[in-house]
Amino acid sequence: MTTPNHYLYELRDGVGIVTLNRPERLNAVSWELAADLVKLFTELRDDEDVRTILLTGAGKAFCAGGDADFVSGAGARPLPGLSDPSIPMKRSQRKTPGGPFAAFTKALIDVEKPVIAAIHCACVGAGLAYALACDRRFADSTAKLSAIFVKRGFSPDCGVPWFLPRIVPLPVALQMVETGKMFGAEEAKSVGLVDELVPEGKDFEAAFAYAKELATGPSVAIDLGRRFIHKALTSTLDEMLDYECVASTMTSSTRDAKEGVASILEKRKPEWKGF
């Protein structure tokens, strides 16, 4: 797979490794990078060789949020409300000003495969949103996380208001969007922003080990389980019980389901194939 320079991609042991690659800008996301990431994750959804995905950043940051050139409204691509209104703007952007920035948050969920974040140093703004959209967050001791939008005079976006109160206690979510407080690694772990805290420089190693573990499991069951956890956030119990029956029918037709039952009867470890 050929990739643009602003992100890197590698497939290793069933894990698709996506690295934001703008280290000179602390991996701040430009419009073009966000659009390319949406395209990439659409491709990864249908790539049979990719069982799980790891998202990280090159250099000295995970992601410093939206690129300042775009956010300022002074860049080549106009931003509604900030750019000169005489600058031509596509109709699609007028209807959805967040464009691919917000679409990438949704792509992290819609990829239908576990996405694991490896976080070091800055993880703020849109970068925080993308980390929150991942299934699990591994951070090293240098990690600093913030819903920094208010510090720049903006309201939170890219899904931060949706994810925060589902991941951290409500008072913490309110504090984050109201003050833009920067959470160090230890405090981020204590409030639930980070799932696993590891020594400096070990975030990728730990995240990859977890991603690889999932990649060697019964992928259809894992992916459907992931789908239904997200579905449950906006569904009733009755709806979920119906969805679960559908999922059970889907998974029971897989080779891995048959292997799981056989391994119990034969008193051995199952050998998963992912289909």
C-alpha positions as CSV (number, residue, x, y, z in Angstrom):
1,M,0.0,0.0,0.0
2,T,1.5,3.4,-1.0
3,T,1.0,6.2,1.5
4,P,1.4,9.9,1.5
5,N,4.3,11.3,3.6
6,H,2.0,12.7,6.3
7,Y,1.2,9.3,7.6
8,L,3.0,5.9,7.6
9,Y,1.4,2.5,7.3
10,E,2.8,-1.0,8.1
11,L,1.1,-4.4,8.4
12,R,2.8,-6.5,11.1
13,D,1.4,-9.8,12.4
14,G,-2.1,-8.9,11.5
15,V,-1.9,-5.4,13.0
16,G,-2.2,-2.4,10.8
17,I,0.1,0.2,12.2
18,V,-0.9,3.8,11.4
19,T,1.6,6.5,12.3
20,L,0.8,10.2,12.0
21,N,3.9,11.6,10.4
22,R,4.1,15.3,10.8
23,P,6.7,15.4,13.7
24,E,7.7,18.9,12.8
25,R,4.2,20.0,13.7
26,L,3.8,17.6,16.6
27,N,1.5,15.6,14.2
28,A,-1.1,18.3,14.1
29,V,-3.8,17.1,11.6
30,S,-4.3,19.1,8.4
31,W,-7.4,18.9,6.3
32,E,-5.5,16.8,3.8
33,L,-4.2,14.4,6.4
34,A,-7.6,13.9,7.9
35,A,-9.1,13.2,4.5
36,D,-6.4,10.7,3.7
37,L,-6.9,9.0,7.1
38,V,-10.6,8.6,6.4
39,K,-9.8,6.9,3.0
40,L,-7.2,4.7,4.7
41,F,-9.5,3.4,7.3
42,T,-12.2,2.8,4.7
43,E,-9.7,0.5,3.0
44,L,-8.6,-1.1,6.2
45,R,-12.1,-2.1,7.0
46,D,-12.2,-4.4,4.0
47,D,-8.6,-5.6,4.2
48,E,-8.8,-9.3,5.3
49,D,-5.2,-9.3,6.4
50,V,-5.8,-6.6,9.0
51,R,-7.3,-7.9,12.2
52,T,-6.5,-5.0,14.5
53,I,-5.2,-1.4,14.1
54,L,-2.7,0.5,16.1
55,L,-2.7,4.4,16.0
56,T,0.3,6.4,17.1
57,G,2.4,9.5,16.2
58,A,5.9,10.0,15.0
59,G,8.5,12.0,17.0
60,K,7.7,13.9,20.1
61,A,3.9,13.7,20.1
62,F,0.8,11.6,19.6
63,C,-1.2,14.4,18.0
64,A,-1.3,18.1,18.9
65,G,-4.8,18.6,17.4
66,G,-5.9,20.5,14.4
67,D,-3.2,22.2,12.3
68,A,-3.0,25.9,13.3
69,D,-2.8,27.1,9.7
70,F,-6.3,25.7,9.1
71,V,-7.8,26.5,12.5
72,S,-6.7,30.1,12.1
73,G,-8.7,30.5,9.0
74,A,-5.6,31.9,7.2
75,G,-4.7,28.8,5.3
76,A,-5.4,27.9,1.7
77,R,-8.6,26.1,2.7
78,P,-11.2,28.5,4.2
79,L,-12.8,27.9,7.6
80,P,-16.4,29.0,8.1
81,G,-16.6,31.9,10.5
82,L,-12.9,32.7,10.5
83,S,-11.9,33.1,6.8
84,D,-12.6,35.9,4.5
85,P,-16.2,35.3,3.4
86,S,-15.3,36.2,-0.2
87,I,-13.1,33.1,-0.5
88,P,-14.9,30.3,-2.4
89,M,-16.0,27.4,-0.2
90,K,-17.4,24.1,-1.3
91,R,-21.0,23.4,-0.5
92,S,-20.1,20.2,1.3
93,Q,-17.9,22.1,3.7
94,R,-20.6,24.7,4.4
95,K,-22.9,21.9,5.5
96,T,-20.3,20.1,7.6
97,P,-17.5,22.6,8.6
98,G,-15.6,19.8,10.5
99,G,-15.2,17.9,7.2
100,P,-12.7,15.0,7.4
101,F,-11.6,16.0,11.0
102,A,-14.9,14.8,12.3
103,A,-15.3,12.1,9.7
104,F,-12.0,10.5,11.0
105,T,-13.5,10.2,14.5
106,K,-16.4,8.2,12.9
107,A,-14.0,6.2,10.8
108,L,-12.2,5.0,13.9
109,I,-15.5,3.4,15.0
110,D,-16.8,2.4,11.6
111,V,-13.6,0.5,10.7
112,E,-15.3,-2.5,12.6
113,K,-11.9,-3.6,14.0
114,P,-10.3,-2.9,17.3
115,V,-8.1,0.3,17.2
116,I,-5.5,0.7,19.9
117,A,-3.8,4.0,20.7
118,A,-0.1,4.3,21.7
119,I,0.2,7.7,23.3
120,H,3.3,9.7,24.2
121,C,3.8,13.4,24.9
122,A,1.0,15.7,23.5
123,C,-2.4,14.3,22.9
124,V,-4.7,17.3,22.8
125,G,-7.7,18.8,20.9
126,A,-8.6,16.6,18.0
127,G,-5.8,14.3,18.9
128,L,-7.6,13.6,22.2
129,A,-10.8,12.9,20.3
130,Y,-9.0,10.3,18.1
131,A,-7.5,8.7,21.2
132,L,-10.8,8.6,23.0
133,A,-12.4,6.9,19.9
134,C,-9.9,4.1,20.1
135,D,-10.8,0.9,22.0
136,R,-8.0,1.2,24.4
137,R,-5.3,3.7,25.2
138,F,-1.7,2.8,26.2
139,A,0.4,5.9,27.3
140,D,3.9,6.3,28.5
141,S,5.0,8.6,31.4
142,T,5.5,11.6,29.0
143,A,1.8,11.7,27.9
144,K,-0.1,14.9,28.4
145,L,-3.8,15.0,27.5
146,S,-6.1,17.9,27.2
147,A,-9.4,19.0,25.7
148,I,-7.5,22.2,24.9
149,F,-10.2,23.8,22.7
150,V,-11.3,26.4,25.3
151,K,-7.7,27.6,25.7
152,R,-8.0,28.7,22.1
153,G,-11.5,30.1,22.4
154,F,-13.2,27.2,20.6
155,S,-15.8,24.7,21.8
156,P,-14.8,21.1,21.8
157,D,-15.4,19.1,18.6
158,C,-14.5,15.9,16.7
159,G,-16.6,13.9,19.2
160,V,-14.9,14.9,22.4
161,P,-18.2,15.9,24.1
162,W,-19.7,12.5,23.2
163,F,-16.8,10.4,24.4
164,L,-15.6,12.2,27.5
165,P,-18.7,11.6,29.8
166,R,-18.7,8.0,28.6
167,I,-15.1,7.4,29.6
168,V,-14.4,9.7,32.6
169,P,-16.7,10.9,35.5
170,L,-19.1,13.7,34.5
171,P,-17.4,16.3,36.7
172,V,-14.0,15.5,35.1
173,A,-15.5,15.8,31.6
174,L,-17.0,19.2,32.5
175,Q,-13.7,20.3,34.0
176,M,-11.8,19.3,30.9
177,V,-14.1,21.2,28.4
178,E,-14.5,24.2,30.7
179,T,-10.9,24.8,31.7
180,G,-8.7,23.0,29.1
181,K,-6.7,21.5,32.0
182,M,-3.7,19.5,30.9
183,F,-3.6,16.1,32.5
184,G,-0.2,14.4,33.1
185,A,0.1,10.7,32.6
186,E,-0.5,9.7,36.2
187,E,-3.6,11.8,36.6
188,A,-4.9,10.8,33.2
189,K,-4.6,7.2,34.3
190,S,-6.4,7.9,37.6
191,V,-9.4,9.5,36.0
192,G,-9.7,6.9,33.2
193,L,-8.4,8.9,30.2
194,V,-5.6,6.3,29.9
195,D,-6.2,2.6,30.3
196,E,-2.6,1.4,30.7
197,L,0.4,3.5,31.8
198,V,3.9,2.3,30.9
199,P,7.4,3.6,31.3
200,E,8.7,6.3,28.9
201,G,9.2,5.0,25.4
202,K,7.2,1.8,25.9
203,D,3.8,2.9,24.7
204,F,4.1,1.4,21.3
205,E,5.5,-1.8,22.5
206,A,2.7,-2.3,25.0
207,A,0.0,-1.2,22.6
208,F,1.3,-3.5,19.9
209,A,1.4,-6.5,22.2
210,Y,-2.2,-6.0,23.0
211,A,-3.2,-5.4,19.4
212,K,-1.3,-8.5,18.4
213,E,-3.1,-10.6,21.0
214,L,-6.5,-9.5,19.6
215,A,-5.2,-10.1,16.0
216,T,-4.6,-13.8,16.9
217,G,-8.1,-14.2,18.3
218,P,-11.5,-15.1,16.9
219,S,-11.8,-11.9,14.9
220,V,-15.4,-12.2,13.8
221,A,-16.6,-12.6,17.4
222,I,-14.2,-9.8,18.5
223,D,-15.4,-7.4,15.9
224,L,-19.1,-8.1,16.5
225,G,-18.6,-7.7,20.2
226,R,-17.0,-4.3,19.6
227,R,-19.8,-3.3,17.3
228,F,-22.5,-4.2,19.9
229,I,-20.7,-2.4,22.8
230,H,-20.9,0.8,20.7
231,K,-24.5,0.0,19.7
232,A,-25.4,-0.5,23.3
233,L,-24.5,3.2,24.1
234,T,-27.6,4.3,22.2
235,S,-29.9,1.3,22.4
236,T,-32.4,-0.1,24.9
237,L,-32.0,-3.5,26.6
238,D,-34.7,-5.0,24.4
239,E,-33.0,-3.8,21.3
240,M,-29.7,-5.2,22.4
241,L,-31.1,-8.6,23.2
242,D,-32.5,-8.8,19.7
243,Y,-29.1,-7.6,18.2
244,E,-27.3,-10.3,20.3
245,C,-29.5,-13.0,18.8
246,V,-28.5,-11.9,15.3
247,A,-24.8,-11.8,16.3
248,S,-25.0,-15.3,17.8
249,T,-26.4,-16.6,14.6
250,M,-23.6,-14.8,12.6
251,T,-20.8,-16.1,14.9
252,S,-22.1,-19.7,15.1
253,S,-21.5,-20.1,11.4
254,T,-17.8,-19.4,11.7
255,R,-15.0,-21.9,11.8
256,D,-13.7,-20.3,15.1
257,A,-17.0,-21.0,16.9
258,K,-16.8,-24.6,16.0
259,E,-13.2,-24.7,17.1
260,G,-14.1,-23.0,20.4
261,V,-16.6,-25.8,21.2
262,A,-14.3,-28.5,20.0
263,S,-11.5,-27.2,22.2
264,I,-13.7,-27.4,25.3
265,L,-14.8,-31.0,24.5
266,E,-11.2,-32.0,23.7
267,K,-9.8,-30.2,26.7
268,R,-7.2,-28.2,24.7
269,K,-6.4,-24.6,23.8
270,P,-8.3,-23.3,20.7
271,E,-6.5,-22.6,17.5
272,W,-8.1,-19.5,16.1
273,K,-8.1,-18.7,12.4
274,G,-10.1,-15.5,12.4
275,F,-13.0,-16.7,10.2
